[in-house]
Amino acid sequence: MSPQLPPEAVDAIARRVVELLREDPALTTRHLVDAGTLAGILAVDRAWVYDHATELGAIRLGDGPRGRLRFDVDRALSASRDPGHAATPAPIATTPRRRSPRSTTELLPIKGREAA
């Protein structure tokens, strides 16, 4: 026959397990997504997700400052809808157009054409 724990001990263990799960999000079985996927869900630019990673509850995988970031979608959606959230999602940026440099240097004329 196995020893039984008193109900108070079982409750204390259950409360501690919940505390540990809240302290370390990596211990839960949440579905985590990368920044590009989250950007698509939120309809924002991927750079915006990185800029607001802390507010969105990013979880860093691996050791060191360059570990990959993953996000819990529910937590990120909740954070992005929070009225106290300082920033609003920026629209997805398009590729910037390159401007031709303005030069004061006079070019040589093309053979058969007049110089501009």
N, CA, C and O atoms as a DFTB+ gen file, in Angstrom:
464 C
 N C O
     1  1       0.845      -1.183       0.000
     2  2       0.000       0.000       0.000
     3  2       0.890       1.248       0.000
     4  3       1.833       1.336       0.786
     5  1       0.588       2.223      -0.893
     6  2       1.398       3.441      -0.989
     7  2       0.908       4.473       0.016
     8  3      -0.279       4.543       0.331
     9  1       1.847       5.273       0.513
    10  2       1.440       6.303       1.489
    11  2       0.599       7.379       0.808
    12  3       0.820       7.705      -0.358
    13  1      -0.340       7.912       1.526
    14  2      -1.192       8.977       0.984
    15  2      -0.813      10.304       1.619
    16  3      -0.494      10.393       2.804
    17  1      -0.861      11.328       0.780
    18  2      -0.577      12.680       1.268
    19  2      -1.862      13.292       1.791
    20  3      -2.947      13.029       1.273
    21  1      -1.728      14.109       2.821
    22  2      -2.925      14.807       3.303
    23  2      -3.400      15.808       2.251
    24  3      -2.577      16.316       1.490
    25  1      -4.693      16.108       2.180
    26  2      -5.236      17.037       1.173
    27  2      -4.526      18.388       1.159
    28  3      -4.384      18.996       0.098
    29  1      -4.082      18.863       2.315
    30  2      -3.382      20.160       2.373
    31  2      -2.069      20.102       1.595
    32  3      -1.698      21.073       0.937
    33  1      -1.368      18.976       1.667
    34  2      -0.101      18.823       0.954
    35  2      -0.354      18.759      -0.553
    36  3       0.399      19.343      -1.333
    37  1      -1.404      18.057      -0.962
    38  2      -1.745      17.976      -2.383
    39  2      -2.078      19.363      -2.928
    40  3      -1.642      19.727      -4.021
    41  1      -2.855      20.136      -2.161
    42  2      -3.188      21.505      -2.577
    43  2      -1.944      22.375      -2.685
    44  3      -1.802      23.149      -3.631
    45  1      -1.030      22.244      -1.701
    46  2       0.200      23.038      -1.723
    47  2       1.049      22.691      -2.947
    48  3       1.623      23.577      -3.581
    49  1       1.126      21.409      -3.273
    50  2       1.891      20.991      -4.448
    51  2       1.252      21.553      -5.718
    52  3       1.952      22.058      -6.596
    53  1      -0.057      21.467      -5.813
    54  2      -0.755      21.982      -7.001
    55  2      -0.531      23.481      -7.159
    56  3      -0.279      23.955      -8.267
    57  1      -0.619      24.230      -6.066
    58  2      -0.388      25.686      -6.140
    59  2       1.034      25.989      -6.596
    60  3       1.243      26.903      -7.393
    61  1       2.012      25.234      -6.103
    62  2       3.406      25.456      -6.484
    63  2       3.635      25.145      -7.966
    64  3       4.378      25.861      -8.637
    65  1       3.013      24.100      -8.472
    66  2       3.136      23.765      -9.890
    67  2       2.596      24.906     -10.746
    68  3       3.211      25.274     -11.747
    69  1       1.459      25.465     -10.363
    70  2       0.883      26.588     -11.103
    71  2       1.827      27.785     -11.068
    72  3       2.021      28.448     -12.087
    73  1       2.417      28.069      -9.904
    74  2       3.379      29.170      -9.787
    75  2       4.561      28.973     -10.735
    76  3       4.977      29.908     -11.418
    77  1       5.096      27.758     -10.773
    78  2       6.242      27.480     -11.633
    79  2       5.891      27.640     -13.109
    80  3       6.696      28.152     -13.886
    81  1       4.712      27.211     -13.492
    82  2       4.291      27.364     -14.882
    83  2       4.129      28.830     -15.260
    84  3       4.427      29.220     -16.389
    85  1       3.662      29.632     -14.330
    86  2       3.512      31.070     -14.610
    87  2       4.864      31.759     -14.698
    88  3       5.032      32.687     -15.489
    89  1       5.828      31.322     -13.901
    90  2       7.157      31.935     -13.884
    91  2       7.956      31.622     -15.142
    92  3       8.731      32.457     -15.607
    93  1       7.776      30.433     -15.694
    94  2       8.566      30.013     -16.847
    95  2       7.649      29.591     -17.986
    96  3       7.217      28.439     -18.034
    97  1       7.341      30.518     -18.917
    98  2       6.424      30.208     -20.015
    99  2       6.891      29.042     -20.879
   100  3       6.073      28.395     -21.534
   101  1       8.176      28.768     -20.891
   102  2       8.682      27.673     -21.716
   103  2       8.216      26.311     -21.201
   104  3       8.271      25.324     -21.935
   105  1       7.761      26.247     -19.959
   106  2       7.303      24.976     -19.398
   107  2       5.886      24.617     -19.847
   108  3       5.469      23.468     -19.703
   109  1       5.167      25.550     -20.370
   110  2       3.788      25.278     -20.780
   111  2       3.773      24.675     -22.175
   112  3       4.793      24.667     -22.865
   113  1       2.638      24.178     -22.582
   114  2       2.527      23.529     -23.893
   115  2       1.890      24.465     -24.903
   116  3       1.119      24.017     -25.752
   117  1       2.188      25.728     -24.835
   118  2       1.655      26.707     -25.777
   119  2       2.237      26.473     -27.160
   120  3       3.325      25.919     -27.318
   121  1       1.486      26.908     -28.146
   122  2       1.983      26.858     -29.521
   123  2       2.722      28.158     -29.781
   124  3       2.119      29.231     -29.773
   125  1       4.017      28.068     -30.011
   126  2       4.837      29.248     -30.228
   127  2       5.084      29.442     -31.722
   128  3       5.242      28.479     -32.472
   129  1       5.113      30.713     -32.137
   130  2       5.358      31.053     -33.540
   131  2       6.531      32.013     -33.634
   132  3       6.897      32.658     -32.651
   133  1       7.120      32.103     -34.822
   134  2       8.233      33.030     -35.020
   135  2       7.710      34.436     -35.326
   136  3       6.504      34.646     -35.457
   137  1       8.625      35.381     -35.437
   138  2       8.245      36.787     -35.644
   139  2       7.528      36.995     -36.972
   140  3       6.591      37.791     -37.042
   141  1       7.942      36.307     -38.014
   142  2       7.301      36.462     -39.315
   143  2       5.854      35.986     -39.298
   144  3       4.975      36.633     -39.867
   145  1       5.612      34.858     -38.647
   146  2       4.247      34.339     -38.538
   147  2       3.384      35.274     -37.714
   148  3       2.247      35.563     -38.086
   149  1       3.920      35.754     -36.588
   150  2       3.157      36.678     -35.748
   151  2       2.867      37.973     -36.492
   152  3       1.780      38.533     -36.356
   153  1       3.822      38.453     -37.272
   154  2       3.605      39.676     -38.054
   155  2       2.430      39.487     -39.008
   156  3       1.616      40.396     -39.172
   157  1       2.334      38.322     -39.636
   158  2       1.212      38.044     -40.521
   159  2      -0.111      38.010     -39.783
   160  3      -1.113      38.520     -40.285
   161  1      -0.128      37.420     -38.603
   162  2      -1.349      37.341     -37.799
   163  2      -1.801      38.733     -37.368
   164  3      -2.992      39.045     -37.404
   165  1      -0.843      39.569     -36.960
   166  2      -1.168      40.922     -36.481
   167  2      -1.295      41.933     -37.618
   168  3      -1.709      43.069     -37.390
   169  1      -0.947      41.535     -38.831
   170  2      -0.959      42.422     -40.003
   171  2      -0.049      43.630     -39.792
   172  3      -0.430      44.774     -40.034
   173  1       1.164      43.336     -39.333
   174  2       2.181      44.368     -39.136
   175  2       3.475      43.906     -39.787
   176  3       3.595      42.760     -40.220
   177  1       4.423      44.800     -39.849
   178  2       5.730      44.487     -40.381
   179  2       6.503      43.643     -39.370
   180  3       6.339      43.815     -38.162
   181  1       7.340      42.737     -39.859
   182  2       8.138      41.876     -38.983
   183  2       9.050      42.713     -38.072
   184  3       9.276      42.355     -36.916
   185  1       9.560      43.809     -38.591
   186  2      10.413      44.685     -37.784
   187  2       9.646      45.244     -36.586
   188  3      10.221      45.433     -35.514
   189  1       8.341      45.509     -36.767
   190  2       7.526      46.018     -35.661
   191  2       7.432      44.973     -34.558
   192  3       7.477      45.305     -33.373
   193  1       7.301      43.707     -34.951
   194  2       7.237      42.625     -33.962
   195  2       8.529      42.597     -33.155
   196  3       8.489      42.492     -31.929
   197  1       9.682      42.691     -33.833
   198  2      10.960      42.703     -33.116
   199  2      11.081      43.931     -32.223
   200  3      11.582      43.827     -31.103
   201  1      10.638      45.082     -32.690
   202  2      10.713      46.307     -31.893
   203  2       9.867      46.216     -30.625
   204  3      10.187      46.857     -29.624
   205  1       8.792      45.430     -30.656
   206  2       7.874      45.311     -29.520
   207  2       7.897      43.919     -28.906
   208  3       6.926      43.497     -28.277
   209  1       8.997      43.208     -29.087
   210  2       9.098      41.821     -28.637
   211  2       8.822      41.672     -27.143
   212  3       8.100      40.759     -26.743
   213  1       9.371      42.535     -26.328
   214  2       9.171      42.437     -24.885
   215  2       7.706      42.620     -24.531
   216  3       7.156      41.857     -23.738
   217  1       7.075      43.626     -25.114
   218  2       5.654      43.892     -24.845
   219  2       4.765      42.746     -25.312
   220  3       3.712      42.495     -24.726
   221  1       5.185      42.055     -26.362
   222  2       4.390      40.967     -26.925
   223  2       4.674      39.630     -26.249
   224  3       4.089      38.609     -26.612
   225  1       5.577      39.635     -25.262
   226  2       5.863      38.424     -24.492
   227  2       6.795      37.456     -25.180
   228  3       6.593      36.244     -25.093
   229  1       7.808      37.951     -25.860
   230  2       8.742      37.088     -26.580
   231  2       9.456      36.132     -25.635
   232  3       9.776      36.478     -24.498
   233  1       9.696      34.937     -26.125
   234  2      10.462      33.928     -25.401
   235  2      11.703      33.659     -26.226
   236  3      11.610      33.302     -27.400
   237  1      12.868      33.830     -25.612
   238  2      14.129      33.626     -26.335
   239  2      14.546      32.172     -26.206
   240  3      14.654      31.641     -25.101
   241  1      14.781      31.532     -27.348
   242  2      15.231      30.141     -27.367
   243  2      16.748      30.116     -27.446
   244  3      17.347      30.886     -28.198
   245  1      17.352      29.262     -26.696
   246  2      18.807      29.142     -26.719
   247  2      19.467      30.123     -25.775
   248  3      18.816      30.964     -25.155
   249  1      20.767      29.990     -25.685
   250  2      21.552      30.846     -24.792
   251  2      22.062      32.069     -25.536
   252  3      22.225      32.051     -26.756
   253  1      22.306      33.108     -24.796
   254  2      22.905      34.293     -25.373
   255  2      21.889      35.268     -25.931
   256  3      20.704      34.953     -26.044
   257  1      22.359      36.447     -26.277
   258  2      21.482      37.520     -26.741
   259  2      20.937      37.311     -28.152
   260  3      20.019      38.019     -28.566
   261  1      21.489      36.349     -28.898
   262  2      21.051      36.161     -30.278
   263  2      20.165      34.922     -30.454
   264  3      19.966      34.448     -31.573
   265  1      19.640      34.404     -29.346
   266  2      18.735      33.267     -29.442
   267  2      17.479      33.658     -30.204
   268  3      17.046      34.809     -30.147
   269  1      16.904      32.720     -30.905
   270  2      15.705      33.005     -31.706
   271  2      14.529      33.331     -30.813
   272  3      14.383      32.769     -29.728
   273  1      13.681      34.254     -31.281
   274  2      12.496      34.650     -30.525
   275  2      11.288      33.863     -30.996
   276  3      11.117      33.615     -32.189
   277  1      10.453      33.472     -30.041
   278  2       9.179      32.832     -30.338
   279  2       8.110      33.535     -29.515
   280  3       8.393      34.107     -28.462
   281  1       6.875      33.484     -30.011
   282  2       5.781      34.209     -29.388
   283  2       4.581      33.296     -29.193
   284  3       4.263      32.478     -30.056
   285  1       3.917      33.443     -28.050
   286  2       2.639      32.792     -27.819
   287  2       1.589      33.697     -28.465
   288  3       1.458      34.864     -28.096
   289  1       0.851      33.161     -29.421
   290  2      -0.086      33.976     -30.197
   291  2      -1.136      34.619     -29.292
   292  3      -1.411      35.811     -29.427
   293  1      -1.725      33.856     -28.375
   294  2      -2.764      34.409     -27.498
   295  2      -2.234      35.570     -26.661
   296  3      -2.892      36.601     -26.524
   297  1      -1.052      35.391     -26.111
   298  2      -0.464      36.456     -25.285
   299  2      -0.150      37.690     -26.129
   300  3      -0.399      38.817     -25.702
   301  1       0.392      37.479     -27.318
   302  2       0.731      38.608     -28.191
   303  2      -0.521      39.349     -28.647
   304  3      -0.533      40.579     -28.692
   305  1      -1.580      38.602     -28.986
   306  2      -2.837      39.255     -29.383
   307  2      -3.397      40.076     -28.234
   308  3      -3.861      41.199     -28.431
   309  1      -3.351      39.515     -27.039
   310  2      -3.843      40.235     -25.867
   311  2      -3.035      41.514     -25.639
   312  3      -3.601      42.574     -25.370
   313  1      -1.719      41.408     -25.747
   314  2      -0.857      42.580     -25.539
   315  2      -1.085      43.635     -26.607
   316  3      -1.057      44.829     -26.309
   317  1      -1.311      43.215     -27.852
   318  2      -1.489      44.197     -28.920
   319  2      -2.840      44.898     -28.832
   320  3      -3.009      45.985     -29.384
   321  1      -3.797      44.290     -28.148
   322  2      -5.124      44.908     -27.982
   323  2      -5.234      45.730     -26.710
   324  3      -6.223      46.433     -26.502
   325  1      -4.226      45.645     -25.863
   326  2      -4.236      46.343     -24.573
   327  2      -4.317      47.844     -24.804
   328  3      -3.480      48.405     -25.510
   329  1      -5.333      48.516     -24.207
   330  2      -5.451      49.966     -24.405
   331  2      -4.242      50.736     -23.896
   332  3      -3.975      51.840     -24.370
   333  1      -3.506      50.178     -22.942
   334  2      -2.315      50.841     -22.423
   335  2      -1.097      50.623     -23.296
   336  3      -0.026      51.158     -23.012
   337  1      -1.248      49.850     -24.348
   338  2      -0.140      49.564     -25.255
   339  2       0.245      50.859     -25.960
   340  3      -0.563      51.448     -26.677
   341  1       1.467      51.290     -25.756
   342  2       1.898      52.604     -26.236
   343  2       1.924      52.724     -27.755
   344  3       1.516      53.743     -28.313
   345  1       2.397      51.697     -28.406
   346  2       2.553      51.787     -29.860
   347  2       1.386      51.115     -30.563
   348  3       0.803      50.160     -30.051
   349  1       1.062      51.612     -31.715
   350  2       0.049      50.964     -32.540
   351  2       0.764      50.281     -33.686
   352  3       1.794      50.768     -34.152
   353  1       0.234      49.163     -34.147
   354  2       0.914      48.461     -35.232
   355  2       1.086      49.338     -36.468
   356  3       0.147      49.990     -36.926
   357  1       2.282      49.338     -36.982
   358  2       2.570      50.093     -38.200
   359  2       2.157      49.256     -39.392
   360  3       2.226      48.028     -39.331
   361  1       1.734      49.882     -40.468
   362  2       1.380      49.105     -41.649
   363  2       2.604      48.385     -42.199
   364  3       3.739      48.814     -41.988
   365  1       2.363      47.302     -42.896
   366  2       3.467      46.552     -43.475
   367  2       4.149      47.445     -44.504
   368  3       3.509      48.004     -45.395
   369  1       5.442      47.560     -44.359
   370  2       6.214      48.459     -45.227
   371  2       6.452      47.820     -46.586
   372  3       6.624      46.607     -46.701
   373  1       6.458      48.649     -47.594
   374  2       6.816      48.178     -48.923
   375  2       8.300      48.414     -49.111
   376  3       8.915      49.158     -48.347
   377  1       8.867      47.798     -50.105
   378  2      10.281      47.977     -50.376
   379  2      10.525      49.416     -50.809
   380  3       9.895      49.895     -51.753
   381  1      11.430      50.106     -50.130
   382  2      11.677      51.506     -50.502
   383  2      12.312      51.610     -51.884
   384  3      13.115      50.768     -52.287
   385  1      11.941      52.638     -52.577
   386  2      12.511      52.891     -53.896
   387  2      13.863      53.556     -53.748
   388  3      14.078      54.393     -52.871
   389  1      14.749      53.171     -54.610
   390  2      16.071      53.814     -54.591
   391  2      15.995      55.120     -55.354
   392  3      15.415      55.196     -56.437
   393  1      16.579      56.128     -54.779
   394  2      16.636      57.420     -55.456
   395  2      17.962      57.524     -56.182
   396  3      19.007      57.108     -55.681
   397  1      17.891      58.076     -57.346
   398  2      19.144      58.266     -58.073
   399  2      19.878      59.445     -57.439
   400  3      19.270      60.463     -57.108
   401  1      21.169      59.298     -57.278
   402  2      21.928      60.393     -56.655
   403  2      21.943      61.620     -57.555
   404  3      22.080      61.520     -58.774
   405  1      21.801      62.750     -56.939
   406  2      21.861      64.015     -57.692
   407  2      23.322      64.442     -57.748
   408  3      23.980      64.636     -56.725
   409  1      23.790      64.576     -58.940
   410  2      25.194      64.917     -59.108
   411  2      25.308      66.244     -59.855
   412  3      24.516      66.546     -60.748
   413  1      26.284      67.002     -59.478
   414  2      26.541      68.260     -60.184
   415  2      27.635      68.057     -61.237
   416  3      28.027      68.987     -61.942
   417  1      28.106      66.828     -61.320
   418  2      29.147      66.523     -62.296
   419  2      28.531      66.421     -63.681
   420  3      27.517      65.751     -63.876
   421  1      29.144      67.080     -64.623
   422  2      28.639      67.037     -65.987
   423  2      29.140      65.764     -66.654
   424  3      30.326      65.438     -66.595
   425  1      28.212      65.048     -67.292
   426  2      28.567      63.805     -67.950
   427  2      29.056      64.070     -69.367
   428  3      28.728      65.087     -69.977
   429  1      29.842      63.138     -69.872
   430  2      30.305      63.241     -71.250
   431  2      29.142      62.907     -72.176
   432  3      28.337      62.030     -71.862
   433  1      29.043      63.590     -73.307
   434  2      27.943      63.313     -74.231
   435  2      28.106      61.941     -74.888
   436  3      29.218      61.459     -75.101
   437  1      26.969      61.335     -75.199
   438  2      26.971      60.078     -75.937
   439  2      27.198      60.422     -77.396
   440  3      26.682      61.419     -77.899
   441  1      27.957      59.608     -78.055
   442  2      28.311      59.852     -79.456
   443  2      27.032      60.017     -80.295
   444  3      26.159      59.149     -80.283
   445  1      26.938      61.095     -80.991
   446  2      25.795      61.373     -81.838
   447  2      24.702      62.157     -81.137
   448  3      23.716      62.527     -81.774
   449  1      24.846      62.425     -79.837
   450  2      23.836      63.222     -79.117
   451  2      24.478      64.467     -78.527
   452  3      25.681      64.528     -78.272
   453  1      23.628      65.444     -78.325
   454  2      24.101      66.694     -77.745
   455  2      24.180      66.571     -76.232
   456  3      23.375      65.860     -75.631
   457  1      25.123      67.239     -75.614
   458  2      25.260      67.213     -74.148
   459  2      24.070      67.927     -73.531
   460  3      23.572      68.904     -74.090
   461  1      23.607      67.440     -72.370
   462  2      22.431      68.035     -71.700
   463  2      22.811      69.213     -70.870
   464  3      21.951      69.829     -70.242
